[in-house]
Amino acid sequence: MSLAVVVAVARLMGFRSPAGPGAWLAVAGILALFTLALTWLAVIPAMTAHSVDGASAFSYPLIFLPFISSAFVPTATMPGPVRWFAENQPVTPIVNTIRNLFSGAPVGHAIWSALGWMTGLLVLALAAATLIHRHRSR
């Protein structure tokens, strides 16, 4: 629902994209996979925290990832260590892929990096959550 609201507001503000239906579906798929990966990642602290506050504190580092990515400024303009981090974290290839899909530009290798990050996070989080659940169920 929130994504639909964001797209509707963006359209009202003048956002227009040359992207066709395939690119829009690809963006929806990327966002769905990213949401699924983050959801399973959030299951881990939800099962291990001793309080709601402890579980919610887990999200703080994730909130800052978009700010240290290419979401707001090109990574080439960042200082050395920040640029290295921005170029080697999951949000940058996801943002670059979505930006290229919406602008009609070739997605290049960013899509493979984005899919690799999301799939890797999903598999690791799912495996960890399953192990924690099995351990707690004994």
N, C-alpha and C positions, 0 to 999 in steps of 0.2 A: 504494500500500500504506500509506504513512504517513498519508494522509488517512483511510483506512478505520480505522486504529488510533485516530486522534484522535477520530473520530466514535464509535467503540465505547467508548472511555474516557469521553467526554462523556456518552453515554447511561447508562453504569454509574454516573456521578456524579450523575445526575438531570436531565440536559438533556432537555427535551421541547419540541417545536416544533409549533405549529398548522399549519405549512406542509404543503401537499399534495405529491403526487408531481411536479407541474409546477414548483413552487418548488424542490424538491430537485434536479430536473434542470437548472433554470436556474442554481443554485449550482454544480453540477458543471460545467456549460458555462463559466461565468465563471472558475472555478478552472483548467479545462483551457486556456482561451484565455490567461489570465494566465501560466500555466506555459509555454506555447508561446512567448509573447512574451519572457519572461525567458530562456528557453533560447536563442533566436536572439540575444538581446542578449549572452549569455555567449559565443556563438560568436566574436564580434568580438575580445575580448581573447585568447581561446584561439588564434586564428590570428595575432595580432600580437605576443603576448608572447614574450620571449626565454627565459623559464623558467616552470616551473609556479608558482613563488611569485609571479611577476609577473602571471600570469593570474588566480590566486586572489585577489590583492589587489584586483582589480576589484570583487569582491562586497562589500567592506566598506561602501561608501556605500549599497548596496541593502539591507543588513541594518538600517540605521538608519531607513529610510523608515517602517516600521510604528510606530516609536516617536514619530515626528513626524507623526502622522495622527490620525484619530478612532478608531483601534482600541482605545485604552485610556481616553481621556478626551474629552469633547465639545470640539470646536475652539473653541466660544464661551468656554471657560474659559482659553484660552491667551493669553499676551501678544501684542500686535499683530503684530510681524514673524513670530513663530512660527505664529500663527494664519493669517496670509496664506499662508505656505509650506504649512502643513498642508491648507488648503482648496484649494490649487492644485497638488497632486501626485497621482500616480495611485492611491496606496493608499487615500486617504480615500473617493473615490466607490466603489471596489470594496468596501471594508469596509461602507460605509453601505448599498449595494445588498444585500449578503449578509445583513447584520443585518435589514434590512426584509423580505427574502424569508423568512427564518427566523421572524420575529415575526408574519408575516401582515399587516404594514403596507404601504401603497402605496409602491412604489419611487421614484416621482416622477422627477425629472430625473437623479438619481444614476446610474441604469442607463445612460443615454445618455452621460454623462460617462465612466463606467467603460469602456463599450464603445469610446468614442472614444480614450481613453488606451491601452487594450490593443491596439486595431487599429493606431493610429498607431505605437506602439512596435514592434509586429510588422512592419509594412511597412517602417519605417525600418531596423530591425535586419536584416531579411532583405535589403534592398537593399544596405546597407553590407557585410554578410557576403559577398554575391554579388560585389560589386565587389572586395573584398579578395581573395577566392578567385581571381577572374579575373586580377587583377594578379599574384598569387603564382604562378599556373600558367603564366605566360608565360615 
